[in-house]
Amino acid sequence: MKEATVQELKQKIDNKESFQLIDVREEHEFEEANLNGELIPMGELMMNIDKIKKDIPVILYCRSGVRSATIITALEKQHGFTNLYNLKGGIKAWAAEIDTTITVS
């Protein structure tokens, strides 16, 4: 599985690169803190395959990277995606390394 670090994500954002950012956490987690990605909770993602772009890099994230890694593995195996990246360390890593004003419980 391919991974992107929080530094790589920040660089993509700063450079206004074309990519899709998907948050696979639950709505209450998203409301607490998010990275302005599109919210598609893990339990709903397989029913929303059509929302995942195939022609640009797609970075999925969750709190620590475990849920997003799980869903990426399923998407790659079941649907043949090759453009998915797991945000290493999830939003916790972003809060620790990029934006310390974000608090993640």
Buried (B, 14 or more C-beta within 10 A) or exposed (E): EEBBBBEBBBEBBEEEEEBBBBBBBBEEBBEBBBBEBBBBBBEEBEEEEEEBBEEEBBBBBBBBBEBBBBBBEBBBEEEEBEBBBBBBBBBBBBBEEBEEEBEBE
